[in-house]
């Protein structure tokens, strides 16, 4: 999944983006959402959600068993 699709799916559920920047390795994007979730969207399509609202974001993006969810 690319970063634009991930943003569209999460924001369509009413969860706004509060920050968007390239990750430290410059291998993808790091997104922060208003519900406290953080999502890394790598250029190869890999996704990892973490933070307070990670479960909600993982469900919206159909990420069962996402190892990044905490």
Biopython code that builds the backbone (N, CA, C, O; Angstrom):
import numpy as np
from Bio.PDB.StructureBuilder import StructureBuilder

atoms = [
    (1, "UNK", "N", (0.844, -1.176, 0.000)),
    (1, "UNK", "CA", (0.000, 0.000, 0.000)),
    (1, "UNK", "C", (0.887, 1.237, 0.000)),
    (1, "UNK", "O", (1.919, 1.267, 0.670)),
    (2, "UNK", "N", (0.489, 2.242, -0.743)),
    (2, "UNK", "CA", (1.276, 3.481, -0.750)),
    (2, "UNK", "C", (0.741, 4.467, 0.282)),
    (2, "UNK", "O", (-0.353, 4.295, 0.819)),
    (3, "UNK", "N", (1.523, 5.487, 0.545)),
    (3, "UNK", "CA", (1.209, 6.440, 1.605)),
    (3, "UNK", "C", (-0.097, 7.185, 1.339)),
    (3, "UNK", "O", (-0.857, 7.432, 2.275)),
    (4, "UNK", "N", (-0.373, 7.545, 0.106)),
    (4, "UNK", "CA", (-1.595, 8.293, -0.201)),
    (4, "UNK", "C", (-2.845, 7.458, 0.069)),
    (4, "UNK", "O", (-3.839, 7.975, 0.580)),
    (5, "UNK", "N", (-2.799, 6.172, -0.270)),
    (5, "UNK", "CA", (-3.941, 5.295, -0.016)),
    (5, "UNK", "C", (-4.143, 5.109, 1.480)),
    (5, "UNK", "O", (-5.277, 5.129, 1.958)),
    (6, "UNK", "N", (-3.056, 4.927, 2.226)),
    (6, "UNK", "CA", (-3.156, 4.769, 3.678)),
    (6, "UNK", "C", (-3.778, 6.016, 4.309)),
    (6, "UNK", "O", (-4.662, 5.908, 5.159)),
    (7, "UNK", "N", (-3.326, 7.174, 3.902)),
    (7, "UNK", "CA", (-3.896, 8.426, 4.422)),
    (7, "UNK", "C", (-5.373, 8.523, 4.089)),
    (7, "UNK", "O", (-6.179, 8.879, 4.949)),
    (8, "UNK", "N", (-5.740, 8.212, 2.854)),
    (8, "UNK", "CA", (-7.135, 8.303, 2.429)),
    (8, "UNK", "C", (-8.036, 7.387, 3.256)),
    (8, "UNK", "O", (-9.123, 7.795, 3.666)),
    (9, "UNK", "N", (-7.596, 6.165, 3.501)),
    (9, "UNK", "CA", (-8.413, 5.220, 4.258)),
    (9, "UNK", "C", (-8.590, 5.649, 5.710)),
    (9, "UNK", "O", (-9.686, 5.534, 6.259)),
    (10, "UNK", "N", (-7.543, 6.132, 6.324)),
    (10, "UNK", "CA", (-7.629, 6.527, 7.733)),
    (10, "UNK", "C", (-8.410, 7.829, 7.882)),
    (10, "UNK", "O", (-9.255, 7.939, 8.771)),
    (11, "UNK", "N", (-8.147, 8.803, 7.039)),
    (11, "UNK", "CA", (-8.857, 10.084, 7.169)),
    (11, "UNK", "C", (-10.335, 9.943, 6.804)),
    (11, "UNK", "O", (-11.161, 10.700, 7.315)),
    (12, "UNK", "N", (-10.684, 9.003, 5.941)),
    (12, "UNK", "CA", (-12.091, 8.769, 5.599)),
    (12, "UNK", "C", (-12.877, 8.300, 6.823)),
    (12, "UNK", "O", (-14.094, 8.474, 6.890)),
    (13, "UNK", "N", (-12.186, 7.712, 7.777)),
    (13, "UNK", "CA", (-12.821, 7.270, 9.023)),
    (13, "UNK", "C", (-12.869, 8.389, 10.060)),
    (13, "UNK", "O", (-13.321, 8.171, 11.185)),
    (14, "UNK", "N", (-12.411, 9.576, 9.695)),
    (14, "UNK", "CA", (-12.483, 10.726, 10.586)),
    (14, "UNK", "C", (-11.278, 10.922, 11.475)),
    (14, "UNK", "O", (-11.332, 11.700, 12.428)),
    (15, "UNK", "N", (-10.186, 10.229, 11.182)),
    (15, "UNK", "CA", (-8.962, 10.377, 11.978)),
    (15, "UNK", "C", (-7.974, 11.219, 11.171)),
    (15, "UNK", "O", (-7.453, 10.767, 10.151)),
    (16, "UNK", "N", (-7.724, 12.425, 11.627)),
    (16, "UNK", "CA", (-6.877, 13.349, 10.885)),
    (16, "UNK", "C", (-5.392, 13.072, 11.012)),
    (16, "UNK", "O", (-4.934, 12.499, 12.001)),
    (17, "UNK", "N", (-4.647, 13.485, 9.997)),
    (17, "UNK", "CA", (-3.190, 13.391, 9.997)),
    (17, "UNK", "C", (-2.639, 14.620, 10.716)),
    (17, "UNK", "O", (-3.017, 15.748, 10.398)),
    (18, "UNK", "N", (-1.752, 14.405, 11.680)),
    (18, "UNK", "CA", (-1.154, 15.533, 12.392)),
    (18, "UNK", "C", (0.292, 15.778, 11.975)),
    (18, "UNK", "O", (0.823, 16.866, 12.197)),
    (19, "UNK", "N", (0.940, 14.770, 11.369)),
    (19, "UNK", "CA", (2.321, 14.930, 10.913)),
    (19, "UNK", "C", (2.601, 13.904, 9.827)),
    (19, "UNK", "O", (2.099, 12.781, 9.866)),
    (20, "UNK", "N", (3.414, 14.311, 8.859)),
    (20, "UNK", "CA", (3.830, 13.422, 7.764)),
    (20, "UNK", "C", (5.264, 13.793, 7.402)),
    (20, "UNK", "O", (5.552, 14.933, 7.036)),
    (21, "UNK", "N", (6.169, 12.798, 7.512)),
    (21, "UNK", "CA", (7.567, 13.063, 7.171)),
    (21, "UNK", "C", (8.240, 11.764, 6.738)),
    (21, "UNK", "O", (7.755, 10.671, 7.032)),
    (22, "UNK", "N", (9.357, 11.897, 6.040)),
    (22, "UNK", "CA", (10.138, 10.728, 5.652)),
    (22, "UNK", "C", (10.764, 10.125, 6.896)),
    (22, "UNK", "O", (11.112, 10.843, 7.833)),
    (23, "UNK", "N", (10.907, 8.806, 6.907)),
    (23, "UNK", "CA", (11.546, 8.159, 8.052)),
    (23, "UNK", "C", (13.058, 8.408, 8.011)),
    (23, "UNK", "O", (13.592, 8.907, 7.021)),
    (24, "UNK", "N", (13.721, 8.054, 9.090)),
    (24, "UNK", "CA", (15.154, 8.340, 9.220)),
    (24, "UNK", "C", (15.996, 7.650, 8.163)),
    (24, "UNK", "O", (17.025, 8.181, 7.743)),
    (25, "UNK", "N", (15.570, 6.468, 7.727)),
    (25, "UNK", "CA", (16.314, 5.716, 6.709)),
    (25, "UNK", "C", (16.005, 6.195, 5.291)),
    (25, "UNK", "O", (16.623, 5.742, 4.329)),
    (26, "UNK", "N", (15.041, 7.116, 5.169)),
    (26, "UNK", "CA", (14.559, 7.601, 3.870)),
    (26, "UNK", "C", (14.047, 6.440, 3.007)),
    (26, "UNK", "O", (14.220, 6.414, 1.789)),
    (27, "UNK", "N", (13.407, 5.481, 3.694)),
    (27, "UNK", "CA", (12.871, 4.318, 2.998)),
    (27, "UNK", "C", (11.352, 4.285, 3.029)),
    (27, "UNK", "O", (10.744, 3.285, 2.648)),
    (28, "UNK", "N", (10.736, 5.372, 3.482)),
    (28, "UNK", "CA", (9.280, 5.432, 3.565)),
    (28, "UNK", "C", (8.827, 6.655, 4.340)),
    (28, "UNK", "O", (9.602, 7.574, 4.602)),
    (29, "UNK", "N", (7.544, 6.641, 4.700)),
    (29, "UNK", "CA", (6.917, 7.769, 5.383)),
    (29, "UNK", "C", (6.534, 7.400, 6.797)),
    (29, "UNK", "O", (6.198, 6.251, 7.084)),
    (30, "UNK", "N", (6.585, 8.375, 7.674)),
    (30, "UNK", "CA", (6.137, 8.243, 9.048)),
    (30, "UNK", "C", (4.953, 9.183, 9.204)),
    (30, "UNK", "O", (5.085, 10.393, 9.014)),
    (31, "UNK", "N", (3.791, 8.628, 9.549)),
    (31, "UNK", "CA", (2.570, 9.404, 9.700)),
    (31, "UNK", "C", (2.118, 9.376, 11.154)),
    (31, "UNK", "O", (2.200, 8.343, 11.818)),
    (32, "UNK", "N", (1.647, 10.504, 11.637)),
    (32, "UNK", "CA", (1.052, 10.589, 12.965)),
    (32, "UNK", "C", (-0.400, 11.011, 12.792)),
    (32, "UNK", "O", (-0.718, 11.865, 11.965)),
    (33, "UNK", "N", (-1.277, 10.401, 13.584)),
    (33, "UNK", "CA", (-2.707, 10.671, 13.479)),
    (33, "UNK", "C", (-3.250, 11.247, 14.782)),
    (33, "UNK", "O", (-2.657, 11.084, 15.848)),
    (34, "UNK", "N", (-4.386, 11.920, 14.671)),
    (34, "UNK", "CA", (-4.990, 12.613, 15.801)),
    (34, "UNK", "C", (-5.376, 11.680, 16.944)),
    (34, "UNK", "O", (-5.507, 12.135, 18.081)),
    (35, "UNK", "N", (-5.562, 10.392, 16.677)),
    (35, "UNK", "CA", (-5.938, 9.456, 17.739)),
    (35, "UNK", "C", (-4.724, 8.893, 18.474)),
    (35, "UNK", "O", (-4.879, 8.022, 19.330)),
    (36, "UNK", "N", (-3.525, 9.369, 18.159)),
    (36, "UNK", "CA", (-2.312, 8.914, 18.825)),
    (36, "UNK", "C", (-1.567, 7.820, 18.085)),
    (36, "UNK", "O", (-0.486, 7.410, 18.509)),
    (37, "UNK", "N", (-2.130, 7.342, 16.983)),
    (37, "UNK", "CA", (-1.468, 6.289, 16.211)),
    (37, "UNK", "C", (-0.330, 6.863, 15.386)),
    (37, "UNK", "O", (-0.369, 8.009, 14.939)),
    (38, "UNK", "N", (0.678, 6.035, 15.200)),
    (38, "UNK", "CA", (1.784, 6.342, 14.300)),
    (38, "UNK", "C", (1.842, 5.209, 13.293)),
    (38, "UNK", "O", (1.679, 4.042, 13.649)),
    (39, "UNK", "N", (2.074, 5.553, 12.040)),
    (39, "UNK", "CA", (2.094, 4.553, 10.983)),
    (39, "UNK", "C", (3.317, 4.778, 10.115)),
    (39, "UNK", "O", (3.547, 5.880, 9.616)),
    (40, "UNK", "N", (4.101, 3.719, 9.940)),
    (40, "UNK", "CA", (5.221, 3.777, 9.010)),
    (40, "UNK", "C", (4.780, 3.073, 7.732)),
    (40, "UNK", "O", (4.365, 1.914, 7.753)),
    (41, "UNK", "N", (4.879, 3.791, 6.628)),
    (41, "UNK", "CA", (4.536, 3.255, 5.315)),
    (41, "UNK", "C", (5.818, 3.237, 4.499)),
    (41, "UNK", "O", (6.275, 4.275, 4.021)),
    (42, "UNK", "N", (6.392, 2.059, 4.343)),
    (42, "UNK", "CA", (7.653, 1.959, 3.611)),
    (42, "UNK", "C", (7.413, 2.025, 2.106)),
    (42, "UNK", "O", (6.327, 1.698, 1.625)),
    (43, "UNK", "N", (8.417, 2.442, 1.384)),
    (43, "UNK", "CA", (8.314, 2.571, -0.072)),
    (43, "UNK", "C", (8.003, 1.239, -0.749)),
    (43, "UNK", "O", (7.465, 1.220, -1.856)),
    (44, "UNK", "N", (8.337, 0.119, -0.093)),
    (44, "UNK", "CA", (8.051, -1.200, -0.661)),
    (44, "UNK", "C", (6.645, -1.690, -0.320)),
    (44, "UNK", "O", (6.281, -2.815, -0.663)),
    (45, "UNK", "N", (5.848, -0.850, 0.357)),
    (45, "UNK", "CA", (4.469, -1.180, 0.672)),
    (45, "UNK", "C", (4.233, -1.751, 2.052)),
    (45, "UNK", "O", (3.083, -1.937, 2.451)),
    (46, "UNK", "N", (5.295, -2.036, 2.795)),
    (46, "UNK", "CA", (5.134, -2.567, 4.147)),
    (46, "UNK", "C", (4.570, -1.488, 5.066)),
    (46, "UNK", "O", (4.902, -0.309, 4.946)),
    (47, "UNK", "N", (3.700, -1.924, 5.997)),
    (47, "UNK", "CA", (3.079, -1.011, 6.950)),
    (47, "UNK", "C", (3.327, -1.503, 8.365)),
    (47, "UNK", "O", (3.362, -2.709, 8.611)),
    (48, "UNK", "N", (3.499, -0.570, 9.296)),
    (48, "UNK", "CA", (3.611, -0.911, 10.715)),
    (48, "UNK", "C", (2.974, 0.206, 11.522)),
    (48, "UNK", "O", (3.355, 1.371, 11.408)),
    (49, "UNK", "N", (1.991, -0.169, 12.343)),
    (49, "UNK", "CA", (1.294, 0.804, 13.182)),
    (49, "UNK", "C", (1.762, 0.656, 14.620)),
    (49, "UNK", "O", (2.054, -0.449, 15.077)),
    (50, "UNK", "N", (1.830, 1.773, 15.327)),
    (50, "UNK", "CA", (2.196, 1.756, 16.737)),
    (50, "UNK", "C", (1.512, 2.932, 17.425)),
    (50, "UNK", "O", (0.899, 3.775, 16.771)),
    (51, "UNK", "N", (1.621, 2.977, 18.736)),
    (51, "UNK", "CA", (1.059, 4.086, 19.491)),
    (51, "UNK", "C", (-0.321, 3.799, 20.033)),
    (51, "UNK", "O", (-0.878, 2.717, 19.846)),
    (52, "UNK", "N", (-0.859, 4.799, 20.711)),
    (52, "UNK", "CA", (-2.121, 4.682, 21.437)),
    (52, "UNK", "C", (-3.287, 4.213, 20.553)),
    (52, "UNK", "O", (-4.052, 3.344, 20.970)),
    (53, "UNK", "N", (-3.435, 4.755, 19.376)),
    (53, "UNK", "CA", (-4.551, 4.416, 18.504)),
    (53, "UNK", "C", (-4.207, 3.416, 17.416)),
    (53, "UNK", "O", (-4.914, 3.328, 16.412)),
    (54, "UNK", "N", (-3.136, 2.665, 17.596)),
    (54, "UNK", "CA", (-2.659, 1.759, 16.552)),
    (54, "UNK", "C", (-3.673, 0.687, 16.184)),
    (54, "UNK", "O", (-3.791, 0.334, 15.011)),
    (55, "UNK", "N", (-4.409, 0.162, 17.160)),
    (55, "UNK", "CA", (-5.386, -0.884, 16.858)),
    (55, "UNK", "C", (-6.445, -0.392, 15.887)),
    (55, "UNK", "O", (-6.822, -1.111, 14.962)),
    (56, "UNK", "N", (-6.928, 0.831, 16.090)),
    (56, "UNK", "CA", (-7.942, 1.392, 15.196)),
    (56, "UNK", "C", (-7.404, 1.549, 13.778)),
    (56, "UNK", "O", (-8.073, 1.190, 12.809)),
    (57, "UNK", "N", (-6.203, 2.082, 13.663)),
    (57, "UNK", "CA", (-5.596, 2.289, 12.344)),
    (57, "UNK", "C", (-5.310, 0.947, 11.676)),
    (57, "UNK", "O", (-5.539, 0.796, 10.476)),
    (58, "UNK", "N", (-4.818, -0.020, 12.429)),
    (58, "UNK", "CA", (-4.531, -1.347, 11.871)),
    (58, "UNK", "C", (-5.799, -1.988, 11.331)),
    (58, "UNK", "O", (-5.767, -2.620, 10.275)),
    (59, "UNK", "N", (-6.910, -1.838, 12.034)),
    (59, "UNK", "CA", (-8.185, -2.386, 11.557)),
    (59, "UNK", "C", (-8.628, -1.699, 10.269)),
    (59, "UNK", "O", (-9.085, -2.362, 9.338)),
    (60, "UNK", "N", (-8.497, -0.380, 10.212)),
    (60, "UNK", "CA", (-8.893, 0.359, 9.010)),
    (60, "UNK", "C", (-8.074, -0.057, 7.792)),
    (60, "UNK", "O", (-8.575, -0.058, 6.668)),
    (61, "UNK", "N", (-6.818, -0.406, 8.023)),
    (61, "UNK", "CA", (-5.920, -0.776, 6.929)),
    (61, "UNK", "C", (-5.825, -2.286, 6.743)),
    (61, "UNK", "O", (-5.015, -2.774, 5.955)),
    (62, "UNK", "N", (-6.669, -3.026, 7.482)),
    (62, "UNK", "CA", (-6.721, -4.488, 7.368)),
    (62, "UNK", "C", (-5.357, -5.110, 7.640)),
    (62, "UNK", "O", (-4.834, -5.871, 6.826)),
    (63, "UNK", "N", (-4.788, -4.774, 8.799)),
    (63, "UNK", "CA", (-3.469, -5.267, 9.170)),
    (63, "UNK", "C", (-3.545, -6.241, 10.350)),
    (63, "UNK", "O", (-2.951, -5.973, 11.394)),
    (64, "UNK", "N", (-4.257, -7.360, 10.212)),
    (64, "UNK", "CA", (-4.312, -8.299, 11.340)),
    (64, "UNK", "C", (-2.931, -8.884, 11.610)),
    (64, "UNK", "O", (-2.178, -9.194, 10.686)),
    (65, "UNK", "N", (-2.618, -9.026, 12.877)),
    (65, "UNK", "CA", (-1.330, -9.585, 13.255)),
    (65, "UNK", "C", (-0.160, -8.662, 12.969)),
    (65, "UNK", "O", (0.981, -9.118, 12.898)),
    (66, "UNK", "N", (-0.425, -7.368, 12.804)),
    (66, "UNK", "CA", (0.620, -6.394, 12.518)),
    (66, "UNK", "C", (1.618, -6.387, 13.664)),
    (66, "UNK", "O", (1.251, -6.047, 14.789)),
    (67, "UNK", "N", (2.882, -6.755, 13.410)),
    (67, "UNK", "CA", (3.862, -6.809, 14.502)),
    (67, "UNK", "C", (4.176, -5.463, 15.101)),
    (67, "UNK", "O", (4.712, -5.410, 16.207)),
    (68, "UNK", "N", (3.873, -4.377, 14.432)),
    (68, "UNK", "CA", (4.173, -3.048, 14.964)),
    (68, "UNK", "C", (3.128, -2.543, 15.924)),
    (68, "UNK", "O", (3.372, -1.553, 16.614)),
    (69, "UNK", "N", (1.968, -3.180, 16.000)),
    (69, "UNK", "CA", (0.906, -2.692, 16.855)),
    (69, "UNK", "C", (1.279, -2.906, 18.301)),
    (69, "UNK", "O", (1.645, -4.004, 18.720)),
    (70, "UNK", "N", (1.176, -1.816, 19.058)),
    (70, "UNK", "CA", (1.469, -1.933, 20.488)),
    (70, "UNK", "C", (0.351, -1.311, 21.292)),
    (70, "UNK", "O", (0.404, -1.305, 22.522)),
]
sb = StructureBuilder()
sb.init_structure("model")
sb.init_model(0)
sb.init_chain("A")
sb.init_seg("    ")
for serial, (resi, resn, name, xyz) in enumerate(atoms, 1):
    if name == "N":
        sb.init_residue(resn, " ", resi, " ")
    sb.init_atom(name, np.array(xyz, "f"), 0.0, 1.0, " ", f" {name:<3s}", serial, name[0])
structure = sb.get_structure()
